[in-house]
């Protein structure tokens, strides 16, 4: 087991020059989503692509087949059962991934490797401006990957990869997908599809989806027993979490030209969504145990974003570089918080992000990339709860990743230099940061892969951490930024072990991270506008934990396989001010999967522990056990039609996500039955 305090200062000077590296990929999927065991190529974090069985990144993949039968959910809820990953679970319309206990500005959510250019990292009640329904593939990278994506990925990355800009012609000149499903716990219904077709020398792509759901049902009165005891109240008869509806629509189009040496294309998408935000009139468990009522009546958010993307590749016939990859995205984002029928605070975000990468030609086991990234984004808020002033954020980054794979052993390294400027009406700050790491791996046999990495990652403070000043209803606090904050840096030591032999495979990831200048939001003891005052401060922090997965084929005959699987994760986080807030407890999952050409089925039991190591201002949560079932049937010989059914939380258990601000007023949904159909052509 790997343990690190201030990791190996003797190696510090060398490690500061090397690329972040995670741990070897272990494929998994959330509850009711069947995993696919394919030796795939991972693109997130390593632009030249690396086989999953040779990757030093801890990456999980949901491919097109898994996504076709996945729950119709926002991104955080979709990936919440992957080891090391949870959901912010703020509301069905707004949930972001929480990776190894880190969230918000420390976790990057990307579209095809570029940022969202939205306001989702500003507040937990803000929706990510991309939905899994548009994805052909989702890659989740745990741990520091900031060499390619910058300091905002200090905790990890979730990359939504679509096929809106086609890089290949469709088979037979046309291909597509149509799917629909319904769910019982929230009267949910969704429908969507994609079409890709040749139009002369061009490829046209069209996609769209529509999803609606009502307030969801829960097994118990929504407010937790701990909160009710503090309020001196008793539970009522209500079994629905009010104001958790969601109405989401998105459509897009892309056109690309594909030639012998590459492709270039342009796409556009439009997102239009309205969703309820529960709890604005409740005392939030973290930042207001006494409660505060702003007088909101059915707070909801209406969100719109228009986004344009340009992407292309050019292959070189000879020379040191194999190809050039370019991508750029521009977006105009606007959302309005409605207090009943009245317009409340409005948030705006617009700007662009671009990157260009030269992929080095592979030679003698050596592979690499050099790249540049540019960002220019303007954030603004207008209204009574505009607690962050208008800020323009610009960033320039250059980086390189180099990998030597000599079969029995290898090395990976690199460097990233960032310059970030945040210019607001109350001040301007500039940050120049260097991030990097060194990694080595060995293959003692064809069945075993072992890796170790040491990284130093640096993150500039966000606009919220620097400039916030005002009431923040989503967290129930009056938040104060600190314009004098320094960059946050972390040393991380990670180890991995992967083993695959015959019917058995396993992965183990161990990590320890020590933060210098960890930016934390802590209570001051004061009160303003009837809310407790919380201020952003810097302290030291230690995070350590593990993720483990294993699978064993109990029986196999031709295309039919019965597999036993298991996984577990655990993270512990301490700061100089006490335990970090909203750190998920341990979890363990076991299941059986049956797969065949015509029929798949599975059962899964997941245990989540209690969490009583809490910050001073938050409440503990109890452990729980949930059971899930899933089945998929392909009735026709061509296998293009799939009928699927799934049951989650089969025993209708009270479950509260400790990583959520809403855990004491909004438990996770109760028993849910999903039915759906997909058709591929």
N, C-alpha and C positions, 0 to 999 in steps of 0.2 A: 504493500500500500504506500502511496506517495503522500508525503506530508511536507508542506513548505511554509515557513514563516516569512521573513524577508528573504525571498528566494535567492540563495546562492549568489551573494554579492560579488564573489570572485568572478562570476560569469557575466556580471552586469554590463561591463563595457562592450563585450562581444554581442550579448543578446540585444542591446539597443540598436544594432544594425541589421537585425534579421526579421523576416516576415512572421506575422502571427500564424501559428499552426494549431489546429485543434486535435482531435483524435479520430481514429478510424471510423468510417461510416458504419452505422448499424441500422438496417432498414426496419421501420416500424410503421404502424398506422393507428389512428385513434380508434376508440371503441366503435364497433359496427362497420369499420372500414377495412376490408380485407387487404393485407399487405401483399406485395408482389416480390418474389425472391428472384430478382434479375440482377446480374452483375452489370450495373448501369454505369454511366459516366456522369460524374458530378461536375457541374459548371459553376455553382455558386462559390465564390471565394478563390477559385483557381481557374482563370479564364481560358487556359489551354486545355482544361478538362482532364480529370484523373479517374480511373476506375475506382469504384467504391471499395474494392478490396485492397486498394493501394493508397487510399486517401488518408491524410493526417488530419482531416477535418471530421468532427462529429456531426454527420449529416444524415437526416432522414428524408425520405422521398415519398410523396404521394403522387403516383403517376395517373395517367388519363383513365385507366381502368378503375383504380380506386376512387378517383374523384367522381366518376359517373354514378356511383352508388353511395357516395358520402352524404351525410346530413346536409340539408340546405341551411347553412349557418354562416355567420361572419367568421373572419379568419381566426381570431383567438379561440373561439369555441371549437373550430374544426381540428386544430392541432393540439388541443388541451391535454390529450392522453398520451402523447409521445413522451417517453422518459426524459425528464429534465425540463419539460415544457408544461405550463399551465395557462389559463386564460384570466384576463383581468375581470371577466364576467360582470361587467358593469350593467349591461342590458343586452337583449338579443340584437339590437341594432348597433351596439358599440362594444366590441370586445377585441383587445389586442393581445398578442402573445406575451407571456411572461417566461423568460428563459433563465434557468438557474437562479431564480429569485430576483432577477433584474427586469425592468420594464421601462416604459416611457421613452425618454431620449437615449437610453442605453441599448435599445433593441431596434434595429432597422427593419422596416417593412418595405420591400422593393417590388417594382414591376419590371421584369426583364433586366434586373441589375441596376435600375435607377430608382431614386427616391420617389415618394408619393406626392410631394409638393402639396401637402394638405395640412391640417391642424390636429391630426390624431395624437401626436406626441405631446401636445400642449395640455390636454386634460383627458382623464379616463372616460368621460362621457362622449368623446368625439370619435366618430366612426372612421375607420381606415377607408380611404377613397379607392379601394380595389376590393373585389369580392372573389372568393374561390370559384364561383360559378363561371367566371371568365377564364379560368386557368386550364391549361393543358397539363400542367405539372406544378407542384409546389415543393420547394426544397427548404428544409429547416436546418440551419447551421447553429450549433450550440458552441458557446465559447467565443474568444476574441478572433474576429476576422477583419480587423480594421485596416489591414494593409491595403486591401482592395476597396473597401467601402468607407473608410474614414472612422473618426472617433465615435460617431453615433452608433456604431456597431460593436461597441465595447462588450456588450453582453451576448450578442448573437444576431442572426439575420434570418428573416423569412422572405423568400423570393418567390413571387408569383410569376410564373412563366407562361405566357399565352402564345398563340400562334397567329396573331392578328397580322403580323408582317411575315409572310411565308418565306422560308429559305429553301424550300423544295417544292417541286410540282406535286399536286395530289395524285395518288394512284388512280389510273383510269380517267384522269382529267377532272374528277369531282369527288369530294368526300365530305362527310359531315356527321353530325351527331344531334339528336333531339332527345330530351329527357324531361320527365315530370315526376313529381312526388307530392304526397300529402302526409301530414303529421297530426297526431291526435292531441298532444299536450297543449298546443297553441292554435289549433284549427289552422295549421299552416298549409300553404299550397304554393308550389313553384313550378315554373316551366321555363325552359331555355333551350338554346341550340346554337350550333355553329355550322357554317358552310364555307368550304374552300373549293374554288373552281378555276380552271384555266380560262383566260379570256385573251385569245391570241397569244402573244409572247408574255403576257402578264398573268399574275395570279391574284384573284379577288377573294377577300375573306370578309365574311359577315358574321356577326354574333350578337346575341342578346338574351336577356333573361328577365323574368318578373317573379318576385317573391313577396307574399303577403302572409302575415301571421297576427294573431290576436294576443291578448294578455295570456301568459302561460300559467298552467296549474302547478301547484306544489302540494306535497303531502301534509304540510303542517301550516299553522298560522305563520305568515311571512316573517314577523319579527321574532328574533331568537329569544330563547328563555333567558339568556344573560341580559339582553337589552330590556326585556319586560320587567325583570327583577329590579333593574336600576330605576326604571320608570314607576315601579310600584303598581304595575298593571297586570292583568291576566289575559291569556290568549283569547281571541275571538273565534268566530266560525269561518272567517274568510280563508279560502284555499287557492287564491289567485294573486299573483303579484301584479298590482295595478300599474297601468301605464307602461307596459312592456311590449306593446304592439310594434310591428315593423312593416314598412311598405317600401320595397326597394326595386328599382328598375334601372337597367343598364343596357346600352346597345353600342356597337362599334363596327368599324369597317377598316379594312386595310387593302392596300394595293402595292404589289411588289413586282420588280423585274428580276428575273433569275437568268444568269448567263453561265458560261462555262467556267468563269473564274470567280464567281461570287454573286451577290444579290444586293439590291437596295430597295427600300420600301418606306411608305408613309402610312400612318394609321391615325384614327381619331376615335375617341370614345366619349360617351356622355353618361354620367351617373346622376340619378335623381332619386332621392330617398327621403322618407319621413319616418321617424321612429320616436317612441316614447322614452322618457328618461325618468325612471322611478327614483323616489327618495329625496327630491329637492325640498320637500316639506317635512323631512324626518331628521332626527338627530343622527348624524353619521357616526358609525362606531369608532372611526379613527380620530376624527377631529372635532368632536362636539358631543361628548357623552350627555351633556345636559339638554341638547336639542335646540333647534332654532327654526323658526317658521318665517320664510320670506313671503308668505302669502301666495305662493305659486299654486296654480290649479291646473294640473295636467300639463306639466312641462314637456315639450316635444322639440325635436330638432328637424328642420328642413334643410337638406344639404344638396348642393349641386356642384358638379365639377365637369369641366370640359378639358380634355387632355389630347394633345397631339404628340406623336412619337415618330422619330426617324431612326432607322437602323439599317446597317449594311456591313458587308464583308467583301474584301478583295484579296484573292490568293495571288502569291508571287511565284513565278516559275522557278526562280533560283535565288540565291543570296542568303543572308543570315536569318531573314524573317520569312515565316511561312505564310502569314496573312495579316491583314489589317482589319480590325473590328472597330466600328464607330456606332455610337448610339446617342440620341439626344431626346429629351422630353420637355415639353412646355405645358403648363397647366394653369387654369384659372379656377380657383376654389372659393366657394362662398357658402356659409351656413348660418342659419338664423335660429336662435333659441326662442320659441314661442311660450309665453306664460298664459295658458288658456288660448284665447284668440288674439292676445296682444303680442306685438313684436317686442322681443327683449333684446338681449345682446346679439350682435352679429360678428362673425369672424371671417376674415379674408386671408387668402394665401395665393400668391401667384408668382411665377418665375420659371426658371429652367434649370435643368441639370444635364450635363453632357460628359461623355468620356470617350477616349480613343485609346486603343491598345494594339501594340505590335506583338504578335505571337512569334516567338523564336522557333526556328526549325529544329526539330528533335535530332540530336546527334550524339551517339555514344552514351545514351541514357540521360543526356542533359536536355532539359526543357525549361522554358522560361517565358516571361512576359514583362514588358515595360509599358506603363500607362500614365495617362493624365486625366484628371477629373476636374470639372468646373461646376460651380453652383452659384446661382443668384436668385434669391427668394425674398419676397416681401411679405411680412406677416402684419396684420392689423386687426384690431377689435374695437367695436363701437357699441356703447351701451352701459347700463348701470353696473354690469359685472365684467367690464373690460379691464381685467386686472393686470394685463400685460400691454405695454404701450406699443405703438407701431415700431417695427424693427425691420431693417434690411440686413439679411444675412448673405455674405459672399464667402466663397471658399475656393481655394485652388490646391490641388493635391497632385503629387507625382509619386509613383511607386514602381517597384519591381519585385517580382517573385521568381526565384530560381530553384529548380529541383534537379537533383542527381539521383537517378534510380539505377543502381548497379546490380540489380537482381536480388542478391542475398542481403544487401543493405543499401542505404541511401541517406541523402540529406536534403533538407529544404530550407530556404532562407530568403530574406528580402528586406526591403526598407520602404517606409512611406514618410514623406514630408508634407505637412499640411499648413496652410495659412488661412485662418478664419477670422472674419471681421463681423461684428454685430454692432450696427449703428442704429440707435434708437433716439427718440426725442429727449431722453433723460441722460444720454451719454453714449460713448463709443468705446468698445474694447476690441483689441487685436490679440490673437493667439497664434503662435507658431509652435507646432508640435511634431515630434518624431516618434514613430511607433515601429516596432519590429519584433522578430523572434527567431529563434534557431530551433530546428527540429531534426531528429535522427530516427531512422527506423531500421529494423532488421527482420529478416525472414528466416528463422532457424530451420524451417521446413516449408514445404509447399502448402502446409495446412495452417501455418501460424504467422501472424503479423504482429510485431511489437513496435510501439512508437513512444517517443518522449519529446516534449517541446517545452521551451522556456520563452516567454514573451514579455515584452513591456509595451503596454498600450496606453495612449494618452488621449483624453477627450476634453474638448473645450466646453465650458458651460453653455447651456441652452439659453434662449431668450427669456424663458420663464425663470430659470434659476438666477439669472442676473437682474432682471428688471421687474419682476412681479411686484405689484403693490395694490392689494384690494381684495374684496370678498370673492371666494371661489366656491360657488354653491355645490359643485360636483364633489368636492372633498370636505365641505362643511367647515372651511377655515378661512381666515383672513391671512393671505399669504404675502410674505415679504421676501423679495429677492435681495441679493447682495451684489452690487456692481463691481466689487473688489475681489470676487472669487477668482482663484487660480485654476489652471487646468487640473483635471482629475487624472491620476496615473495609477496603473495597476501592474504588478508583476504576477504572472500566472505560470504555474508549473502543471502540465497535463501529461498523463500517461494513458496508453491504450493497449489492450490486448484483444486480438481477434483470432478466433480458431474456427475452422470449418473442415470437417472430415466426414465423408459419407452422409449419414442422416442427421448429424449434429453440427450446430453452429452456435457460437457465443461471442459476445462483445462485452468488454468492461472498460469504462472510462472513469478515470480518477483525476480530480483537479483540486488545486488549492490556489487561491488568489488573494493577494494582499494589496489593499488600496492605500495610496498616499493622497490625502485631500479628497476623500470620498464625499460627494455632495449629497447632503441629507436634509430632509425637511423635519424640523423639530419644534415642539411647543416652547413658547417663551414664557407662558404663565399669564400673559396679558390678554385683554379682550378688546375687540374693535368691531363696531357695527353689529354688536350682539354675537360675534363669532370669536372663538379662541384664535389667538394670533400664532401662526407658525412661520418660522423663518428658515431660509436656506443657510446652512452652515457647512463647514468642512471639518472632517474628522478622519481618523484612520479606521480601516475596516478589514476584516478577514472573512472570506467566503471559502468554503470547502465542501466537497460532496462527491457523489459518484452516480453513474448510470450504468445499468447492466441489463443485457438482453440475452435470451437463449431460446433455441428452438430444436426440437428433436422429432424426426419423422417416425412415429410409432409403427406405421404400416404403409407400404407403397406397392402398387400394382398398376403398371402402365401409367395412365393419366390420373389415377386415383391415389390420393395421399391423405393420411390422417396425421396431423402434426400437433404436438404439445408445445406450447410456447409460454414464456414467462419473462417478466421484466420488473425492474425496481429502480427507484431513484431516491436520493436524499441530498439535502443541502442545509448547511448551517451557516448563519451569517451573524457576526458580531461587530459592533463598532465601539469606539471609545466611550460612546454615550449609552451603551447597552445594546440589546439585540436589535437588528434591523427590522423595520416594519414589513408586514405582509409577506413573510418568507414562507413558502409552501411547506407543509409537513411531508414526511416520507410517503411513498406509495409503492404498492406491489400489485402486479397483475398476473393472473394465470388464465390460460384458455386452451381450447381445442378447436382446430380448424380442419374441415374436410374440404378438399378441392378436387374437382374433376372437370372434364370438358363441358359437361352439361349442367352440373349442379355444384354450388359451393354452400357451405354452412359453417357456423361457428358459434361458440359460447365463450363468454369471458366474464371473469370475476375480478373486480378491482377493489382493493382495500387502500384507503387513505387514512393516515394516522391523525391523531389529535395534534393540535399545535398550541402549546401553552408557553412557549418562549416568545413573548410578545414585547413590542415597544410599550412605553409608558401609557400611550394614548389609545391603544387598541385592545380589543377583546380576544380571548382565546376561541378556538373552534374545536368541536368534537370530531372524532374519527367517524368514518362510515364505510359501508360496503355496498357496492352497486353491482348488478348483474346485467349483462347484455346478451342478446341473441341476434344473429343475422343469417340470412339465406338469400341466394341468388340463383335463378333458374334461367337457362337459355334453351327454350323449347324447340327451336328450329335448327335444322342441319347446318345452315350457314352461320349460326350463332350471332347474328347481328342484333337480335332482340334479347334483352335481359329484363326479367321481372324480378324485383327484389323486395324484401321485407326485413324489418329490423325492429327490435324492442330494446329500449335503453331504460335504465333504472327500473328493471322489471319488478322489483319488490317495493317500489314506491317509497324509497328511503329518503329521510331528510339529509341533505348534503349541502354543505356550505363551503365555498371556495375561499380559503384563507387569503389568497392573493388579491381578493376583490375588496374595494372600498365598500361594496354593498352587501357584504356577507351577513350582516345582522338584520337586514330588512328584505333581502332578496335571495332566498336559497336557490340552489340549482333546480331545474325543472323536475317534476315528478315522472311517473311512468309515461313513456311515450312509445307509440306504435307508428312506424313509418311504412308506407307502401309506395312503390315507384316503378317506373318502366323507362328503359333507354333503348334507343334504336340508332345503330350506326350504319352508314351507307358510304 
